[in-house]
Amino acid sequence: MPESERQLPLPIFDDTHTPTEDDSTQPTAFAAVGPGEGQPGQSALWPELAPAAQKTPRLSAPSPGPPTGTATSTSTSREEGRGDAVPQEPTPDLEELEKECKTCRKCDLRAGCTQVVFGEGNPHAKLMFVGEGPGQQEDIQGRPFVGAAGQLLDKILAAVGIRRDEVYIANVVKCRPPGNRLPTSEEAEACLPHLRAQIRAIKPKIIVCLGALATQTLIDKRARITRVRGNWFEKNGIMYMPTFHPAALLRDETKKRPVWEDMKKVKEMLDRLETA
């Protein structure tokens, strides 16, 4: 592999990273190891990229691990160094979660929005997308990613051969921030239990983090999207792929090519999981 194509070694967030007391909870990165073929839907999404043949790296899939949230209310695990059994959290019910989320008042966002945008899609999806927060159209319709960024996401999915009804789509926060601003860290933290419960209920194999906020919330708070996008991370048995938010592509067309390459990796990994 040419030197220019090599992935940065870990740590890739901060040069000053020091191991934590429990590094087992830190994400593991998987680098690309070889060439592959481009996807036929590329020209449908971005015609300007069609003339050049794109190469998709072949990824070394990790050894399978138990996905987050597979425990039932009767299953238990034992803490290291202790003999007592610790009950694991039961798998949540999505409908009950949505009802609970709609009554949440843990931050001030609910007071200023029209409705709660919980999420939508296949409740048993292997692939899940997580964005930042609802925008104006999402707040009006009560559905995630239905505005201009959502329409672009639909085109991205179609270009790599994924149907929207196959996946599950959600956001870090469920209520629209005033003026479509980025949610604050306090707002994201207040809403995080709802997102974690969604993930436990759906049990996705792959989560695509759309933008910096989703990446920092689900992978590592130190992550910089421009440095980590396009790399696989494994955490609690789930594969994470950070990439740019579709809204960023609407503002800066130079981000189209990186997102295209990232989504080809997602499609390839999804195909591998479906045939495994």
C-alpha positions as CSV (number, residue, x, y, z in Angstrom):
1,M,0.0,0.0,0.0
2,P,1.4,3.4,-0.9
3,E,2.6,5.5,2.1
4,S,0.0,8.2,1.3
5,E,-2.9,5.7,1.7
6,R,-1.8,4.3,5.0
7,Q,-4.2,5.0,8.0
8,L,-2.9,6.9,11.0
9,P,-2.1,4.6,13.9
10,L,-4.0,4.9,17.2
11,P,-4.4,7.1,19.1
12,I,-5.9,9.2,16.4
13,F,-7.7,11.7,18.6
14,D,-5.1,13.5,20.7
15,D,-1.3,13.1,20.7
16,T,-1.5,13.4,24.5
17,H,-3.8,10.4,25.0
18,T,-3.0,8.4,28.1
19,P,-4.6,5.0,28.8
20,T,-7.6,5.1,31.0
21,E,-8.2,2.8,34.0
22,D,-10.5,0.7,31.8
23,D,-9.3,0.8,28.2
24,S,-11.6,-2.1,27.4
25,T,-14.4,0.4,26.8
26,Q,-12.3,2.4,24.3
27,P,-13.1,1.9,20.6
28,T,-10.8,-0.2,18.4
29,A,-10.0,1.1,14.9
30,F,-9.7,-1.2,11.9
31,A,-7.6,0.1,9.0
32,A,-8.2,-0.6,5.3
33,V,-5.9,-3.4,3.9
34,G,-6.6,-3.8,0.2
35,P,-8.3,-2.6,-3.0
36,G,-11.9,-3.5,-4.1
37,E,-14.4,-2.4,-6.6
38,G,-16.5,0.8,-6.8
39,Q,-20.3,0.8,-6.5
40,P,-22.5,1.2,-9.6
41,G,-24.7,3.8,-8.0
42,Q,-22.0,6.5,-7.8
43,S,-22.9,8.3,-11.0
44,A,-26.5,8.6,-9.9
45,L,-25.5,10.5,-6.8
46,W,-22.5,12.5,-7.9
47,P,-22.0,12.4,-11.7
48,E,-18.8,14.4,-11.4
49,L,-17.1,11.4,-9.7
50,A,-18.2,8.8,-12.3
51,P,-15.3,9.0,-14.7
52,A,-12.7,7.9,-12.2
53,A,-12.9,4.3,-11.1
54,Q,-13.2,4.3,-7.3
55,K,-11.5,1.6,-5.2
56,T,-13.1,0.2,-2.0
57,P,-10.7,-1.0,0.7
58,R,-11.3,-4.5,1.9
59,L,-11.7,-4.4,5.7
60,S,-10.6,-6.9,8.2
61,A,-13.8,-7.7,10.0
62,P,-13.3,-8.1,13.8
63,S,-14.0,-11.3,15.6
64,P,-17.7,-11.4,16.5
65,G,-18.7,-10.2,19.9
66,P,-22.1,-9.8,21.7
67,P,-23.9,-6.7,20.6
68,T,-25.0,-4.2,23.2
69,G,-28.4,-4.9,24.7
70,T,-28.7,-8.7,24.0
71,A,-29.2,-9.5,27.6
72,T,-32.7,-10.3,28.9
73,S,-34.1,-9.4,32.3
74,T,-33.1,-12.8,33.6
75,S,-29.5,-13.0,32.4
76,T,-26.6,-12.0,34.7
77,S,-22.9,-11.4,34.5
78,R,-20.2,-11.5,37.2
79,E,-17.9,-8.6,37.9
80,E,-14.2,-9.3,37.7
81,G,-12.9,-10.0,41.2
82,R,-16.3,-10.4,42.7
83,G,-18.4,-13.5,43.1
84,D,-21.8,-11.8,43.2
85,A,-24.0,-11.8,40.1
86,V,-24.9,-8.4,38.6
87,P,-28.2,-8.2,36.6
88,Q,-27.9,-6.9,33.1
89,E,-30.3,-4.3,31.7
90,P,-33.3,-5.8,29.9
91,T,-33.9,-5.2,26.2
92,P,-36.1,-2.1,26.0
93,D,-39.3,-1.9,24.0
94,L,-39.1,0.8,21.3
95,E,-42.8,1.8,21.7
96,E,-42.4,2.3,25.4
97,L,-39.2,4.2,24.9
98,E,-40.9,6.6,22.5
99,K,-43.7,7.2,25.0
100,E,-41.1,7.9,27.7
101,C,-39.1,10.1,25.5
102,K,-42.1,12.3,24.6
103,T,-42.6,13.1,28.3
104,C,-39.0,13.9,28.9
105,R,-38.2,17.3,30.4
106,K,-34.5,16.8,31.2
107,C,-33.5,19.9,29.2
108,D,-35.1,23.0,27.9
109,L,-35.4,21.9,24.3
110,R,-38.8,20.3,24.7
111,A,-40.3,23.7,25.6
112,G,-39.2,25.3,22.4
113,C,-40.0,22.6,19.8
114,T,-43.2,21.5,18.2
115,Q,-42.8,17.7,18.8
116,V,-40.4,15.0,19.8
117,V,-38.6,13.3,16.9
118,F,-37.8,9.9,18.3
119,G,-36.6,8.1,15.2
120,E,-37.9,5.7,12.5
121,G,-37.1,2.7,10.5
122,N,-36.6,-1.0,10.8
123,P,-36.8,-1.9,14.5
124,H,-34.5,-4.9,13.8
125,A,-32.1,-3.1,11.5
126,K,-28.5,-4.2,11.2
127,L,-27.6,-0.7,10.1
128,M,-28.4,2.5,12.1
129,F,-27.7,6.1,11.3
130,V,-27.4,8.7,14.1
131,G,-27.4,12.4,13.3
132,E,-27.3,15.5,15.5
133,G,-30.8,16.8,16.1
134,P,-34.1,17.6,14.3
135,G,-34.3,20.6,12.0
136,Q,-37.3,22.7,11.0
137,Q,-38.9,20.1,8.7
138,E,-38.2,17.3,11.1
139,D,-39.9,19.3,13.9
140,I,-42.9,19.9,11.7
141,Q,-43.3,16.3,10.5
142,G,-42.1,14.4,13.5
143,R,-39.7,12.3,11.4
144,P,-35.9,12.4,11.3
145,F,-34.0,13.5,8.1
146,V,-36.8,14.7,5.9
147,G,-35.5,18.2,5.1
148,A,-32.8,19.0,2.5
149,A,-30.1,17.0,4.4
150,G,-32.5,14.0,4.7
151,Q,-33.3,14.1,1.0
152,L,-29.5,13.9,0.3
153,L,-29.2,11.0,2.8
154,D,-31.9,9.2,0.8
155,K,-29.9,9.7,-2.4
156,I,-26.7,8.5,-0.7
157,L,-28.4,5.3,0.5
158,A,-29.9,4.6,-2.9
159,A,-26.5,5.1,-4.6
160,V,-25.0,2.3,-2.6
161,G,-28.0,0.1,-2.9
162,I,-29.5,0.5,0.6
163,R,-33.2,1.1,1.1
164,R,-34.3,3.6,3.8
165,D,-36.8,1.2,5.2
166,E,-34.0,-1.3,5.8
167,V,-32.2,1.0,8.3
168,Y,-33.1,2.8,11.5
169,I,-32.5,6.6,11.7
170,A,-32.3,8.7,14.8
171,N,-30.5,11.7,16.3
172,V,-28.5,12.4,19.4
173,V,-31.2,14.8,20.7
174,K,-34.8,14.3,20.0
175,C,-36.0,17.9,20.1
176,R,-35.2,20.7,17.7
177,P,-32.6,23.2,19.1
178,P,-33.7,26.9,18.5
179,G,-32.6,28.2,15.1
180,N,-31.3,24.8,14.1
181,R,-28.2,25.4,16.2
182,L,-25.9,22.5,17.2
183,P,-27.1,20.9,20.5
184,T,-25.0,21.7,23.5
185,S,-23.0,19.1,25.4
186,E,-25.5,19.4,28.3
187,E,-28.4,18.8,25.9
188,A,-26.7,15.8,24.3
189,E,-25.9,14.3,27.7
190,A,-29.5,14.7,28.9
191,C,-30.8,12.9,25.8
192,L,-28.1,10.2,25.7
193,P,-30.0,7.7,27.8
194,H,-32.8,7.7,25.2
195,L,-30.3,7.0,22.4
196,R,-28.5,4.3,24.3
197,A,-31.8,2.6,25.0
198,Q,-32.7,2.8,21.3
199,I,-29.5,1.1,20.4
200,R,-30.1,-1.7,23.0
201,A,-33.6,-2.2,21.6
202,I,-32.6,-2.3,17.9
203,K,-29.2,-4.2,18.4
204,P,-27.6,-2.8,15.2
205,K,-24.4,-4.4,13.9
206,I,-23.3,-1.1,12.3
207,I,-23.9,2.5,13.4
208,V,-23.0,5.4,11.0
209,C,-22.3,8.5,13.0
210,L,-23.3,11.5,10.9
211,G,-21.2,14.5,11.9
212,A,-19.0,15.5,14.8
213,L,-21.6,15.5,17.6
214,A,-22.8,11.9,16.9
215,T,-19.1,10.8,16.6
216,Q,-18.1,12.4,19.9
217,T,-21.2,11.2,21.7
218,L,-21.0,7.5,20.6
219,I,-17.3,6.9,19.8
220,D,-15.1,9.3,21.8
221,K,-15.6,12.8,23.0
222,R,-12.1,13.8,21.8
223,A,-12.8,12.7,18.2
224,R,-12.3,15.1,15.4
225,I,-14.5,14.2,12.5
226,T,-12.0,15.4,9.9
227,R,-9.4,13.0,11.3
228,V,-11.5,9.9,12.2
229,R,-14.0,9.7,9.4
230,G,-13.7,6.7,7.1
231,N,-12.2,4.5,9.9
232,W,-14.0,1.6,11.5
233,F,-14.3,1.5,15.3
234,E,-15.6,-1.4,17.3
235,K,-17.2,-0.7,20.7
236,N,-19.3,-3.2,22.7
237,G,-19.7,-5.5,19.7
238,I,-20.9,-2.7,17.3
239,M,-19.0,-1.4,14.3
240,Y,-19.0,2.4,14.1
241,M,-18.3,4.4,11.0
242,P,-18.0,8.2,11.4
243,T,-18.6,10.4,8.4
244,F,-19.7,13.9,7.5
245,H,-23.3,15.0,8.1
246,P,-25.3,15.4,4.9
247,A,-25.8,19.0,5.8
248,A,-22.1,19.5,5.5
249,L,-22.2,18.3,2.0
250,L,-24.8,20.8,1.1
251,R,-22.4,23.6,2.3
252,D,-19.2,22.1,0.9
253,E,-19.3,19.8,-2.1
254,T,-15.7,18.8,-1.6
255,K,-16.9,16.5,1.2
256,K,-18.9,14.4,-1.3
257,R,-16.0,12.2,-2.3
258,P,-15.0,11.3,1.3
259,V,-18.6,10.4,2.2
260,W,-19.0,8.3,-1.0
261,E,-15.9,6.4,0.0
262,D,-17.1,6.0,3.6
263,M,-20.5,4.7,2.4
264,K,-18.9,2.1,0.1
265,K,-17.2,0.7,3.2
266,V,-20.4,0.6,5.1
267,K,-22.2,-1.2,2.3
268,E,-19.3,-3.7,2.0
269,M,-19.4,-4.4,5.7
270,L,-23.2,-4.8,5.7
271,D,-23.0,-7.3,2.9
272,R,-20.3,-9.3,4.8
273,L,-22.5,-9.4,7.9
274,E,-25.5,-10.5,5.9
275,T,-23.6,-13.4,4.3
276,A,-21.7,-14.4,7.5
